[in-house]
């Protein structure tokens, strides 16, 4: 477990998470915090590391958390961060959802082919699997990739007919391939919790430490909303992989950022619980109080959430 002022944090390559802002600014140091950062391919990999005692805190989509709890892990989501972070992209020969009469008609375009997603159990995998189940479509495969970064190449090379992933996937596919967004982030699963801040419950004993972290996380969310161009410059500099315009495009694809855990976020998460049980990922219902501890974020972020406020610029 973390010592005084020290945190071992697992994060993803998802650039709209506040991880890259906290790595690239003095926000943590200003709170007297020192973080060790480890990059993981997916949320399920972060859950595994937490299970083995290698992390104190993780940036994770909620489906892997629910699956972990179903397997007996004592986890708690203590803050939000972003909602509606899954988009679907495909080539220009594919009709968009808006050009089809229904989601079923849209999906039937991929009959006999595969839709690519990050690893099994990731939020993107679960959303696509549920859409296919809901519409009774059995002849479309879901092909999982260990790293989300593999999806643009798989799409370009024809391994998959479409891909579901983060807003950065959409920007990459648009910039470096001939793909476009065919289902926007707000049409796949309203208010879906694309990531939260998650800890093992034993970490809740470190109330002061986690509260300080949440203040920095909330400040980073505010920076994205109020000065996204400044945030984009920090993220681009921290990653060293993309330019600020790429980050700005990513922010705009799904501009819903906040640290709060409002009722809508919780309700959407509980819908995932039902879906995960139907799909066979978990064997029993997982209750709200098994997933969330909202006591710390309620103090850090009182009042209404800002997910629907969008970003400036």
VOBA-1610 file (N, C-alpha, C; in pm, whole numbers, padded with zeros to 5 digits, always signed):
BEGIN
Unk+00084-00120+00000Unk+00000+00000+00000Unk+00088+00125+00000Unk+00036+00233-00056Unk+00113+00355-00068Unk+00155+00411+00067Unk+00274+00469+00069Unk+00319+00540+00188Unk+00266+00682+00187Unk+00309+00760+00283Unk+00261+00898+00295Unk+00301+00979+00173Unk+00200+01030+00100Unk+00225+01115-00015Unk+00263+01041-00141Unk+00272+00908-00138Unk+00315+00831-00254Unk+00200+00746-00308Unk+00190+00742-00440Unk+00086+00665-00505Unk+00145+00589-00624Unk+00107+00463-00635Unk+00141+00382-00754Unk+00015+00379-00841Unk+00024+00441-00957Unk-00095+00463-01040Unk-00082+00388-01172Unk-00185+00313-01207Unk-00193+00248-01337Unk-00283+00327-01429Unk-00239+00346-01553Unk-00320+00423-01648Unk-00310+00361-01787Unk-00392+00412-01877Unk-00398+00365-02014Unk-00337+00469-02107Unk-00330+00438-02235Unk-00277+00535-02332Unk-00383+00636-02372Unk-00502+00626-02312Unk-00613+00714-02346Unk-00581+00858-02307Unk-00563+00943-02406Unk-00506+01074-02377Unk-00603+01173-02314Unk-00735+01144-02317Unk-00827+01238-02253Unk-00843+01207-02104Unk-00784+01099-02054Unk-00779+01078-01910Unk-00689+01185-01848Unk-00713+01218-01723Unk-00631+01322-01660Unk-00490+01275-01628Unk-00462+01147-01646Unk-00330+01094-01612Unk-00218+01174-01680Unk-00233+01203-01807Unk-00126+01273-01879Unk-00112+01418-01834Unk-00221+01480-01790Unk-00213+01615-01736Unk-00142+01615-01601Unk-00174+01516-01518Unk-00109+01509-01388Unk+00038+01475-01401Unk+00072+01395-01500Unk+00213+01363-01524Unk+00290+01485-01574Unk+00222+01571-01649Unk+00291+01682-01716Unk+00280+01817-01648Unk+00219+01822-01530Unk+00206+01947-01456Unk+00252+01927-01311Unk+00246+02034-01233Unk+00286+02028-01092Unk+00167+02005-01000Unk+00051+01969-01055Unk-00070+01957-00973Unk-00051+01859-00858Unk+00008+01743-00884Unk+00030+01645-00778Unk+00131+01697-00676Unk+00241+01749-00725Unk+00345+01799-00634Unk+00292+01912-00546Unk+00203+01994-00601Unk+00145+02105-00524Unk+00064+02054-00405Unk+00014+01930-00416Unk-00059+01868-00306Unk+00031+01778-00219Unk+00161+01783-00247Unk+00254+01701-00170Unk+00252+01554-00207Unk+00209+01525-00331Unk+00198+01386-00376Unk+00309+01351-00473Unk+00353+01229-00466Unk+00455+01177-00557Unk+00401+01048-00618Unk+00389+01044-00750Unk+00327+00928-00815Unk+00428+00851-00898Unk+00414+00720-00895Unk+00483+00631-00989Unk+00379+00583-01089Unk+00403+00608-01217Unk+00305+00580-01321Unk+00344+00456-01400Unk+00246+00369-01426Unk+00269+00251-01509Unk+00161+00245-01617Unk+00205+00232-01742Unk+00113+00224-01855Unk+00072+00079-01878Unk-00059+00056-01898Unk-00112-00077-01922Unk-00189-00080-02054Unk-00199-00199-02117Unk-00273-00209-02244Unk-00423-00188-02229Unk-00480-00226-02113Unk-00626-00223-02100Unk-00666-00219-01953Unk-00795-00190-01931Unk-00849-00192-01797Unk-00835-00327-01728Unk-00869-00440-01796Unk-00850-00570-01731Unk-00707-00593-01683Unk-00607-00541-01755Unk-00468-00556-01711Unk-00442-00477-01583Unk-00505-00360-01572Unk-00491-00281-01449Unk-00554-00354-01331Unk-00671-00413-01353Unk-00737-00489-01248Unk-00647-00602-01199Unk-00583-00671-01292Unk-00493-00780-01255Unk-00377-00729-01169Unk-00321-00614-01207Unk-00210-00557-01130Unk-00256-00515-00990Unk-00377-00463-00979Unk-00430-00426-00848Unk-00452-00551-00763Unk-00500-00656-00825Unk-00523-00782-00755Unk-00393-00836-00694Unk-00282-00815-00765Unk-00153-00865-00718Unk-00080-00766-00627Unk-00147-00658-00591Unk-00090-00562-00497Unk+00014-00470-00555Unk+00015-00453-00688Unk+00118-00372-00753Unk+00076-00227-00778Unk-00049-00194-00753Unk-00099-00059-00777Unk-00185-00014-00660Unk-00190+00117-00639Unk-00278+00176-00539Unk-00405+00232-00602Unk-00395+00272-00726Unk-00506+00345-00790Unk-00498+00324-00941Unk-00615+00318-01006Unk-00615+00296-01150Unk-00719+00379-01222Unk-00689+00412-01346Unk-00783+00476-01439Unk-00845+00363-01521Unk-00973+00333-01498Unk-01031+00212-01555Unk-01175+00236-01597Unk-01216+00174-01709Unk-01357+00168-01743Unk-01429+00080-01641Unk-01556+00106-01618Unk-01626+00037-01510Unk-01658-00110-01537Unk-01682-00157-01660Unk-01705-00301-01679Unk-01594-00390-01623Unk-01465-00363-01648Unk-01362-00448-01587Unk-01366-00446-01434Unk-01406-00331-01378Unk-01417-00321-01232Unk-01529-00413-01182Unk-01642-00409-01250Unk-01756-00493-01212Unk-01719-00641-01223Unk-01650-00676-01330Unk-01606-00816-01348Unk-01511-00856-01236Unk-01420-00766-01198Unk-01328-00794-01089Unk-01401-00815-00957Unk-01500-00731-00930Unk-01579-00746-00807Unk-01652-00879-00809Unk-01704-00916-00926Unk-01773-01044-00939Unk-01682-01163-00912Unk-01552-01143-00930Unk-01455-01250-00903Unk-01401-01243-00761Unk-01456-01152-00681Unk-01418-01148-00540Unk-01324-01037-00501Unk-01286-00948-00592Unk-01196-00838-00557Unk-01273-00728-00486Unk-01210-00668-00388Unk-01272-00561-00309Unk-01229-00427-00367Unk-01301-00381-00469Unk-01267-00259-00542Unk-01370-00150-00514Unk-01330-00025-00535Unk-01424+00086-00520Unk-01392+00194-00623Unk-01492+00238-00695Unk-01480+00355-00783Unk-01506+00478-00696Unk-01407+00568-00686Unk-01418+00682-00596Unk-01440+00814-00670Unk-01433+00813-00803Unk-01456+00935-00881Unk-01482+00898-01026Unk-01543+00991-01098Unk-01562+00975-01241Unk-01445+01037-01316Unk-01471+01084-01435Unk-01367+01146-01517Unk-01418+01182-01655Unk-01496+01091-01715Unk-01545+01114-01851Unk-01657+01015-01879Unk-01753+01055-01961Unk-01859+00964-02004Unk-01869+00966-02156Unk-01930+00859-02208Unk-01951+00842-02352Unk-01819+00847-02429Unk-01731+00756-02392Unk-01599+00751-02453Unk-01580+00641-02554Unk-01689+00586-02607Unk-01680+00482-02710Unk-01742+00532-02838Unk-01669+00524-02947Unk-01720+00557-03080Unk-01695+00438-03172Unk-01768+00435-03283Unk-01742+00331-03382Unk-01698+00397-03512Unk-01594+00342-03572Unk-01541+00395-03696Unk-01539+00285-03802Unk-01546+00327-03927Unk-01542+00234-04041Unk-01504+00311-04165Unk-01483+00240-04274Unk-01448+00304-04400Unk-01562+00385-04458Unk-01530+00467-04556Unk-01630+00556-04614Unk-01735+00481-04697Unk-01712+00353-04723Unk-01811+00273-04795Unk-01922+00223-04702Unk-01905+00243-04573Unk-02004+00200-04474Unk-02099+00316-04444Unk-02229+00287-04442Unk-02326+00390-04407Unk-02319+00420-04257Unk-02331+00546-04221Unk-02333+00584-04081Unk-02467+00546-04019Unk-02474+00547-03887Unk-02600+00520-03818Unk-02706+00620-03862Unk-02667+00745-03880Unk-02762+00848-03923Unk-02818+00825-04062Unk-02746+00747-04144Unk-02792+00717-04280Unk-02876+00590-04285Unk-02891+00524-04170Unk-02971+00402-04163Unk-03100+00428-04085Unk-03197+00341-04103Unk-03325+00359-04036Unk-03323+00312-03892Unk-03226+00230-03857Unk-03220+00175-03721Unk-03080+00125-03692Unk-03053+00098-03564Unk-02924+00040-03527Unk-02909-00099-03589Unk-03017-00177-03593Unk-03009-00311-03650Unk-02972-00305-03798Unk-03033-00213-03871Unk-02998-00199-04013Unk-02852-00159-04027Unk-02807-00070-03941Unk-02667-00028-03944Unk-02574-00148-03920Unk-02601-00225-03816Unk-02514-00337-03781Unk-02514-00446-03888Unk-02627-00466-03953Unk-02636-00572-04053Unk-02543-00551-04172Unk-02490-00429-04186Unk-02391-00404-04291Unk-02266-00492-04273Unk-02240-00534-04148Unk-02117-00606-04118Unk-02139-00757-04112Unk-02252-00804-04164Unk-02284-00947-04163Unk-02170-01029-04223Unk-02130-01132-04152Unk-02022-01218-04199Unk-01883-01165-04174Unk-01874-01048-04111Unk-01744-00986-04083Unk-01725-00969-03932Unk-01625-00893-03894Unk-01594-00873-03753Unk-01585-00725-03720Unk-01622-00691-03598Unk-01602-00558-03542Unk-01490-00569-03440Unk-01389-00487-03452Unk-01275-00492-03361Unk-01295-00406-03238Unk-01248-00454-03124Unk-01251-00377-03000Unk-01124-00406-02921Unk-01096-00327-02818Unk-00991-00363-02722Unk-01028-00493-02651Unk-00947-00539-02552Unk-00962-00675-02497Unk-01100-00710-02444Unk-01126-00838-02439Unk-01252-00890-02386Unk-01271-00839-02243Unk-01390-00789-02214Unk-01419-00733-02083Unk-01398-00583-02075Unk-01335-00524-02178Unk-01324-00377-02181Unk-01461-00317-02210Unk-01477-00190-02178Unk-01608-00126-02197Unk-01650-00130-02344Unk-01553-00116-02435Unk-01584-00115-02578Unk-01633-00253-02624Unk-01565-00357-02576Unk-01606-00494-02607Unk-01748-00521-02556Unk-01777-00478-02434Unk-01908-00505-02375Unk-02018-00431-02450Unk-01993-00307-02487Unk-02095-00229-02559Unk-02129-00295-02692Unk-02026-00334-02768Unk-02051-00396-02898Unk-02120-00531-02881Unk-02074-00610-02786Unk-02134-00741-02762Unk-02282-00727-02724Unk-02313-00629-02644Unk-02453-00608-02603Unk-02539-00561-02720Unk-02485-00475-02805Unk-02561-00430-02922Unk-02597-00548-03012Unk-02501-00636-03035Unk-02526-00753-03119Unk-02629-00846-03054Unk-02616-00865-02923Unk-02713-00949-02852Unk-02853-00886-02854Unk-02859-00757-02826Unk-02987-00687-02819Unk-03064-00696-02950Unk-02990-00690-03061Unk-03056-00690-03192Unk-03058-00828-03257Unk-03021-00930-03181Unk-03031-01067-03229Unk-02943-01099-03347Unk-02824-01041-03351Unk-02733-01061-03464Unk-02623-01159-03424Unk-02619-01273-03492Unk-02525-01379-03454Unk-02412-01400-03555Unk-02420-01335-03670Unk-02320-01362-03774Unk-02215-01251-03786Unk-02202-01172-03681Unk-02095-01071-03675Unk-02008-01105-03555Unk-01878-01120-03577Unk-01786-01154-03468Unk-01735-01027-03401Unk-01700-01039-03274Unk-01628-00934-03205Unk-01484-00982-03191Unk-01392-00910-03253Unk-01252-00948-03252Unk-01177-00856-03156Unk-01118-00915-03051Unk-01052-00836-02948Unk-00903-00823-02975Unk-00849-00704-02943Unk-00706-00677-02962Unk-00645-00639-02828Unk-00524-00689-02802Unk-00458-00666-02673Unk-00434-00518-02647Unk-00399-00443-02753Unk-00378-00299-02743Unk-00475-00229-02837Unk-00542-00127-02788Unk-00633-00050-02872Unk-00561+00013-02992Unk-00431+00036-02974Unk-00352+00098-03081Unk-00344+00011-03206Unk-00377-00118-03193Unk-00373-00208-03310Unk-00496-00191-03400Unk-00601-00129-03351Unk-00727-00125-03424Unk-00719-00049-03557Unk-00657+00069-03564Unk-00653+00138-03694Unk-00588+00056-03804Unk-00478-00013-03772Unk-00411-00096-03873Unk-00500-00213-03913Unk-00568-00274-03815Unk-00656-00387-03845Unk-00770-00343-03937Unk-00819-00224-03915Unk-00927-00170-03999Unk-00874-00142-04140Unk-00759-00080-04147Unk-00700-00045-04276Unk-00666-00168-04358Unk-00624-00275-04290Unk-00583-00397-04360Unk-00699-00494-04386Unk-00820-00456-04345Unk-00936-00537-04373Unk-00958-00655-04281Unk-00884-00661-04169Unk-00906-00769-04071Unk-01044-00756-04006Unk-01090-00633-03994Unk-01220-00602-03933Unk-01292-00504-04023Unk-01426-00506-04016Unk-01506-00416-04100Unk-01534-00284-04031Unk-01524-00281-03898Unk-01544-00160-03819Unk-01468-00178-03689Unk-01449-00068-03617Unk-01380-00074-03489Unk-01451+00014-03389Unk-01456-00032-03265Unk-01512+00048-03155Unk-01402+00074-03055Unk-01388+00200-03018Unk-01283+00235-02923Unk-01297+00379-02879Unk-01189+00435-02832Unk-01191+00569-02774Unk-01197+00677-02882Unk-01225+00802-02842Unk-01220+00912-02939Unk-01087+00924-03013Unk-00977+00888-02945Unk-00847+00893-03013Unk-00842+00797-03131Unk-00910+00684-03121Unk-00919+00591-03234Unk-00983+00660-03353Unk-01090+00735-03327Unk-01158+00804-03436Unk-01067+00906-03503Unk-00992+00979-03423Unk-00902+01080-03480Unk-00791+01014-03559Unk-00734+00905-03505Unk-00628+00833-03576Unk-00679+00775-03708Unk-00798+00714-03702Unk-00854+00654-03823Unk-00882+00759-03930Unk-00923+00875-03886Unk-00954+00983-03980Unk-00828+01045-04037Unk-00727+01062-03952Unk-00604+01127-03996Unk-00517+01039-04084Unk-00505+00912-04045Unk-00406+00825-04108Unk-00466+00713-04192Unk-00597+00714-04206Unk-00664+00615-04289Unk-00779+00680-04361Unk-00866+00598-04416Unk-00981+00652-04488Unk-01110+00631-04410Unk-01097+00609-04279Unk-01215+00580-04197Unk-01278+00708-04143Unk-01400+00695-04095Unk-01473+00807-04034Unk-01559+00753-03921Unk-01611+00843-03839Unk-01701+00803-03733Unk-01835+00763-03795Unk-01879+00641-03765Unk-02009+00595-03818Unk-02116+00588-03709Unk-02073+00580-03583Unk-02165+00595-03470Unk-02097+00686-03368Unk-02151+00806-03344Unk-02087+00898-03249Unk-02100+00849-03106Unk-02024+00910-03019Unk-02014+00862-02881Unk-02145+00868-02805Unk-02232+00962-02839Unk-02356+00977-02763Unk-02468+00886-02813Unk-02441+00804-02915Unk-02545+00717-02971Unk-02527+00570-02936Unk-02413+00532-02882Unk-02389+00391-02853Unk-02448+00349-02719Unk-02427+00432-02615Unk-02473+00397-02481Unk-02474+00526-02401Unk-02587+00594-02388Unk-02591+00725-02321Unk-02532+00722-02180Unk-02447+00822-02155Unk-02385+00845-02024Unk-02300+00726-01977Unk-02252+00644-02072Unk-02171+00530-02026Unk-02042+00580-01959Unk-02004+00517-01848Unk-01888+00563-01770Unk-01757+00518-01832Unk-01702+00598-01924Unk-01585+00553-01998Unk-01463+00530-01910Unk-01453+00603-01799Unk-01352+00566-01700Unk-01387+00628-01566Unk-01332+00565-01463Unk-01342+00618-01329Unk-01209+00600-01258Unk-01198+00660-01140Unk-01080+00642-01055Unk-01114+00530-00957Unk-01033+00424-00959Unk-01066+00303-00886Unk-00951+00264-00794Unk-00986+00218-00674Unk-00887+00172-00577Unk-00932+00038-00518Unk-00838-00036-00461Unk-00875-00145-00372Unk-00932-00083-00246Unk-01034-00143-00188Unk-01104-00080-00076Unk-01013-00056+00045Unk-00909-00134+00061Unk-00818-00110+00173Unk-00752+00028+00163Unk-00745+00082+00040Unk-00688+00216+00021Unk-00779+00326+00079Unk-00905+00295+00102Unk-00996+00396+00157Unk-00954+00440+00297Unk-00867+00361+00361Unk-00811+00402+00489Unk-00721+00524+00474Unk-00669+00544+00352Unk-00580+00659+00324Unk-00664+00777+00275Unk-00758+00819+00357Unk-00854+00920+00317Unk-00787+01051+00274Unk-00693+01099+00351Unk-00628+01226+00320Unk-00551+01217+00188Unk-00482+01106+00168Unk-00405+01086+00045Unk-00497+01085-00077Unk-00606+01009-00069Unk-00698+01000-00183Unk-00769+01131-00207Unk-00802+01203-00100Unk-00869+01333-00117Unk-00778+01430-00190Unk-00652+01432-00154Unk-00556+01519-00224Unk-00548+01481-00372Unk-00543+01350-00398Unk-00539+01309-00538Unk-00663+01355-00613Unk-00780+01340-00552Unk-00904+01378-00619Unk-00911+01527-00645Unk-00852+01609-00558Unk-00846+01752-00585Unk-00766+01779-00712Unk-00655+01706-00731Unk-00576+01726-00853Unk-00650+01674-00975Unk-00717+01562-00959Unk-00796+01504-01069Unk-00907+01599-01113Unk-00977+01655-01015Unk-01083+01752-01046Unk-01026+01877-01113Unk-00910+01924-01066Unk-00847+02041-01128Unk-00810+02011-01273Unk-00762+01891-01300Unk-00727+01854-01438Unk-00851+01845-01526Unk-00961+01791-01473Unk-01088+01788-01548Unk-01133+01931-01582Unk-01119+02021-01485Unk-01156+02161-01507Unk-01068+02225-01614Unk-00940+02190-01616Unk-00850+02244-01718Unk-00894+02200-01857Unk-00931+02074-01871Unk-00979+02024-02000Unk-01103+02101-02044Unk-01195+02126-01953Unk-01321+02192-01989Unk-01301+02341-02018Unk-01220+02408-01935Unk-01210+02554-01945Unk-01097+02603-02034Unk-00990+02526-02046Unk-00878+02568-02131Unk-00823+02444-02202Unk-00905+02386-02291Unk-00862+02261-02355Unk-00736+02274-02438Unk-00713+02392-02494Unk-00591+02408-02575Unk-00466+02399-02488Unk-00471+02459-02370Unk-00358+02448-02278Unk-00341+02302-02234Unk-00453+02236-02204Unk-00447+02095-02166Unk-00388+02012-02280Unk-00430+02041-02403Unk-00381+01965-02518Unk-00231+01980-02536Unk-00179+02099-02509Unk-00034+02120-02521Unk+00041+02036-02417Unk-00013+02030-02295Unk+00051+01949-02190Unk+00049+01802-02228Unk-00067+01753-02272Unk-00081+01612-02306Unk+00011+01575-02421Unk+00015+01660-02523Unk+00102+01632-02637Unk+00248+01626-02594Unk+00288+01719-02507Unk+00425+01719-02458Unk+00456+01599-02370Unk+00358+01555-02292Unk+00378+01442-02202Unk+00390+01311-02278Unk+00302+01292-02376Unk+00305+01167-02452Unk+00420+01162-02550Unk+00452+01277-02611Unk+00555+01281-02712Unk+00519+01208-02839Unk+00390+01174-02855Unk+00347+01091-02967Unk+00254+01165-03063Unk+00188+01270-03016Unk+00089+01339-03097Unk+00109+01489-03081Unk+00045+01568-03170Unk+00053+01712-03160Unk-00071+01765-03087Unk-00068+01891-03040Unk-00182+01945-02966Unk-00313+01944-03044Unk-00307+01962-03175Unk-00431+01959-03255Unk-00496+01820-03249Unk-00415+01715-03246Unk-00469+01579-03234Unk-00546+01566-03102Unk-00487+01615-02994Unk-00552+01607-02863Unk-00681+01687-02863Unk-00678+01807-02923Unk-00800+01889-02930Unk-00910+01817-03006Unk-00875+01753-03117Unk-00975+01677-03192Unk-01035+01566-03105Unk-00949+01502-03027Unk-00996+01395-02938Unk-01094+01449-02835Unk-01060+01562-02775Unk-01151+01624-02678Unk-01287+01654-02741Unk-01287+01701-02864Unk-01412+01743-02928Unk-01501+01624-02965Unk-01440+01508-02994Unk-01520+01391-03033Unk-01616+01352-02922Unk-01572+01367-02797Unk-01658+01333-02682Unk-01624+01430-02569Unk-01689+01547-02566Unk-01646+01655-02476Unk-01713+01653-02339Unk-01717+01538-02272Unk-01792+01526-02147Unk-01700+01487-02032Unk-01646+01588-01963Unk-01544+01568-01862Unk-01588+01622-01727Unk-01567+01542-01623Unk-01599+01584-01487Unk-01548+01475-01393Unk-01522+01511-01268Unk-01477+01413-01170Unk-01591+01357-01086Unk-01710+01414-01100Unk-01822+01378-01013Unk-01876+01238-01044Unk-01954+01186-00950Unk-02023+01058-00966Unk-02173+01083-00948Unk-02237+01145-01047Unk-02380+01176-01034Unk-02467+01053-01052Unk-02597+01072-01028Unk-02692+00961-01038Unk-02692+00900-01177Unk-02675+00982-01281Unk-02677+00931-01419Unk-02559+00837-01445Unk-02444+00872-01390Unk-02324+00789-01405Unk-02346+00654-01337Unk-02401+00659-01218Unk-02426+00536-01142Unk-02530+00449-01213Unk-02638+00512-01260Unk-02745+00436-01327Unk-02693+00367-01452Unk-02610+00436-01529Unk-02554+00374-01651Unk-02463+00258-01614Unk-02387+00273-01506Unk-02301+00164-01460Unk-02383+00042-01421Unk-02494+00065-01352Unk-02578-00047-01309Unk-02644-00115-01428Unk-02666-00041-01536Unk-02713-00105-01658Unk-02608-00201-01712Unk-02480-00164-01698Unk-02372-00254-01737Unk-02374-00382-01653Unk-02409-00369-01525Unk-02415-00488-01440Unk-02512-00589-01499Unk-02630-00542-01536Unk-02730-00632-01594Unk-02679-00693-01724Unk-02617-00610-01806Unk-02564-00658-01934Unk-02453-00762-01913Unk-02363-00735-01821Unk-02252-00827-01797Unk-02302-00962-01746Unk-02409-00960-01670Unk-02465-01088-01623Unk-02530-01164-01738Unk-02604-01094-01823Unk-02668-01159-01938Unk-02563-01217-02033Unk-02453-01143-02052Unk-02348-01188-02143Unk-02258-01295-02081Unk-02275-01322-01953Unk-02197-01427-01889Unk-02063-01383-01831Unk-02038-01251-01822Unk-01913-01203-01767Unk-01911-01212-01614Unk-02030-01201-01553Unk-02043-01215-01408Unk-02157-01312-01380Unk-02151-01376-01263Unk-02250-01479-01231Unk-02359-01432-01137Unk-02344-01309-01083Unk-02443-01258-00989Unk-02456-01107-01005Unk-02568-01051-00960Unk-02580-00905-00963Unk-02479-00840-00868Unk-02423-00728-00909Unk-02330-00651-00825Unk-02403-00523-00784Unk-02410-00499-00655Unk-02487-00385-00603Unk-02408-00254-00615Unk-02483-00144-00615Unk-02422-00011-00626Unk-02316+00011-00519Unk-02346-00027-00394Unk-02250+00000-00286Unk-02129-00092-00291Unk-02132-00195-00375Unk-02013-00278-00397Unk-01920-00211-00497Unk-01975-00128-00584Unk-01896-00065-00691Unk-01844+00072-00649Unk-01927+00150-00582Unk-01894+00291-00557Unk-01871+00322-00410Unk-01779+00413-00386Unk-01769+00486-00260Unk-01763+00633-00299Unk-01875+00705-00279Unk-01885+00843-00327Unk-01853+00945-00218Unk-01809+00899-00102Unk-01789+00991+00010Unk-01680+01094-00016Unk-01570+01054-00079Unk-01459+01146-00100Unk-01489+01248-00210Unk-01541+01200-00322Unk-01569+01293-00432Unk-01683+01388-00396Unk-01773+01346-00309Unk-01882+01435-00266Unk-01826+01557-00194Unk-01714+01540-00122Unk-01651+01652-00053Unk-01568+01736-00149Unk-01501+01670-00244Unk-01415+01740-00340Unk-01498+01813-00446Unk-01607+01749-00491Unk-01692+01806-00596Unk-01837+01807-00550Unk-01873+01899-00461Unk-02014+01913-00423Unk-02091+01982-00535Unk-02219+01968-00536Unk-02301+02037-00635Unk-02316+01959-00764Unk-02381+02021-00864Unk-02413+01952-00990Unk-02287+01910-01067Unk-02302+01804-01146Unk-02191+01761-01232Unk-02178+01850-01353Unk-02065+01835-01426Unk-02036+01919-01543Unk-02020+01839-01672Unk-02063+01713-01671Unk-02042+01631-01790Unk-02107+01691-01914Unk-02222+01754-01898Unk-02293+01808-02013Unk-02251+01952-02048Unk-02155+02006-01976Unk-02115+02145-01999Unk-02029+02162-02123Unk-01967+02053-02171Unk-01882+02063-02290Unk-01749+02127-02258Unk-01676+02164-02365Unk-01545+02228-02349Unk-01546+02361-02423Unk-01456+02449-02383Unk-01441+02577-02452Unk-01341+02562-02566Unk-01368+02627-02675Unk-01273+02623-02785Unk-01297+02511-02883
//
